[in-house]
Structure formats: structure tokens, C-alpha cells
Amino acid sequence: MAYAIFYNHEDLTSIAANVQATLAGNYDALLTVQERNNAKQVFQRAWNGGLSGWATSPLAPPERQSGDPDCRIIVVTGQQVSLQALRQVLYLLAVKVPGAWYMRAIADDLGGESGAVEPWPPV
């Protein structure tokens, strides 16, 4: 399974920071054991599947930039990776982590066709 994310570098930095903080255990006290385990599993799969390349991700094709010349593309592939699972964990962080409310807006964006596409490449 694979999906592609189309987002600008600044917002990808925010996503990556929250993924790394979660994987490092920085949010452990804010999440239940089940939430923590699920979040880490989803983020680890996405990170290993391609999200780790966020900093050097190439520019998205012009038709996917939605007017943002800094729009990047990240393709996440692997077993048991899904865009919906990533979005659910971003929503969780938006609710549970102080100051991470903007993860909700990012998760909403990733649900629209301009923010992400699953499956990738589209059939």
C-alpha cells in the first residue's frame, strides 16, 4: 500500500517534529498505553515508509501544488501503512498534546484530494 502527501516544507517540518517527539516518548505521559502504542506503531511505519525523507522531499508536480510553489511530495509505502491511520493519530495529538491543535488542520487537509492521495500512484 502507498499514499502521497502534498504539503509545503514548513508544515512538513511540523508533522515531522510531532512524529519524532512521539517516537522519542515525549508525549507518553499525555497518552493512554493503547493510544501511545498505536501512535508509535503508525508513525514508525510511516517514518520508515518514506516520511523520514520530508526534509529533502522534491517539489510536487505543478498540478499538485495548489498554488504553493513550495509544495513537496512525500510517498509513503509499506505493509500496513494507511493515510487514514496517519490522520487519526494526528487528530489524537491535536486533542491530547498542548500546543499541537494545528495537527487537526493538517489532518483535515490530508483528507482532501489536494493534500494527499491514496492509493499512490492513482489508478
C-alpha positions as CSV (number, residue, x, y, z in Angstrom):
1,M,0.0,0.0,0.0
2,A,1.2,3.6,-0.7
3,Y,0.0,7.1,-0.4
4,A,1.4,10.5,-1.3
5,I,1.4,13.7,0.7
6,F,1.5,17.1,-0.9
7,Y,2.4,19.7,1.6
8,N,4.7,22.7,2.0
9,H,8.0,22.4,3.7
10,E,7.0,24.4,6.8
11,D,4.1,22.2,7.6
12,L,6.1,19.0,6.8
13,T,8.5,20.2,9.5
14,S,5.6,20.4,12.0
15,I,4.4,16.9,11.1
16,A,8.0,15.5,11.4
17,A,8.6,17.2,14.7
18,N,5.4,15.7,16.2
19,V,6.3,12.3,14.8
20,Q,9.8,12.4,16.2
21,A,8.5,13.6,19.6
22,T,6.0,10.8,19.7
23,L,8.6,8.2,18.8
24,A,11.0,9.6,21.4
25,G,8.4,9.2,24.1
26,N,8.0,12.9,24.7
27,Y,4.2,12.6,24.7
28,D,4.0,9.3,26.6
29,A,2.5,10.9,29.8
30,L,-0.2,12.5,27.7
31,L,-1.5,9.4,26.1
32,T,-3.0,6.2,27.3
33,V,-1.0,3.0,26.8
34,Q,-3.2,2.0,23.9
35,E,-3.0,5.4,22.3
36,R,0.8,5.6,22.8
37,N,1.3,2.1,21.3
38,N,-0.9,2.8,18.3
39,A,0.6,6.2,17.6
40,K,4.1,4.9,17.8
41,Q,3.3,2.0,15.5
42,V,1.6,4.2,12.9
43,F,4.3,6.8,13.0
44,Q,7.1,4.2,12.8
45,R,5.6,2.6,9.8
46,A,5.1,6.0,8.0
47,W,8.6,7.2,9.0
48,N,10.2,4.0,7.7
49,G,8.0,4.0,4.7
50,G,9.2,7.4,3.4
51,L,8.1,10.2,5.8
52,S,11.6,10.4,7.1
53,G,12.6,12.0,3.8
54,W,10.5,15.1,4.5
55,A,13.5,17.4,4.7
56,T,14.8,16.6,1.3
57,S,11.5,15.8,-0.4
58,P,11.2,17.1,-4.0
59,L,8.8,19.7,-5.2
60,A,5.4,18.3,-6.1
61,P,4.3,18.2,-9.8
62,P,2.8,21.6,-10.7
63,E,-0.7,20.1,-11.0
64,R,-0.5,19.1,-7.3
65,Q,0.9,22.3,-5.9
66,S,-2.4,24.1,-5.3
67,G,-0.8,27.4,-5.8
68,D,2.0,26.8,-3.3
69,P,5.4,26.9,-5.1
70,D,7.0,25.2,-2.1
71,C,4.6,22.2,-2.1
72,R,6.5,19.0,-1.7
73,I,5.7,15.4,-2.4
74,I,6.4,12.5,0.0
75,V,5.4,9.0,-0.9
76,V,4.9,6.6,2.0
77,T,4.9,2.9,1.1
78,G,5.0,-0.3,3.1
79,Q,3.0,-3.0,4.8
80,Q,0.1,-1.7,6.9
81,V,0.6,1.9,6.1
82,S,-2.5,3.9,5.5
83,L,-3.3,7.6,5.2
84,Q,-6.4,7.2,7.4
85,A,-4.3,5.8,10.3
86,L,-1.8,8.7,10.0
87,R,-4.7,11.2,10.0
88,Q,-6.3,9.5,13.1
89,V,-3.0,9.8,15.1
90,L,-2.6,13.5,14.0
91,Y,-6.2,14.1,15.3
92,L,-5.2,12.4,18.6
93,L,-2.2,14.6,19.0
94,A,-4.3,17.7,18.3
95,V,-6.5,16.8,21.2
96,K,-4.0,15.4,23.7
97,V,-0.8,17.4,23.2
98,P,-0.8,21.0,24.4
99,G,0.0,23.4,21.6
100,A,-0.5,20.8,18.9
101,W,-4.0,21.9,17.9
102,Y,-2.8,22.7,14.3
103,M,-2.3,18.9,13.7
104,R,-6.1,18.9,13.3
105,A,-6.0,21.3,10.4
106,I,-3.2,19.3,8.8
107,A,-5.1,16.0,9.3
108,D,-8.2,17.7,7.7
109,D,-6.0,18.9,4.8
110,L,-4.6,15.4,4.3
111,G,-8.2,14.2,3.9
112,G,-8.7,16.3,0.8
113,E,-7.5,15.4,-2.6
114,S,-5.1,18.3,-2.8
115,G,-3.4,17.3,0.5
116,A,-2.8,13.6,-0.1
117,V,-3.7,10.8,-2.5
118,E,-4.2,7.1,-1.6
119,P,-3.5,4.8,-3.3
120,W,-0.4,6.2,-5.0
121,P,0.1,6.2,-7.8
122,P,-3.5,6.8,-8.5
123,V,-5.2,4.1,-10.6
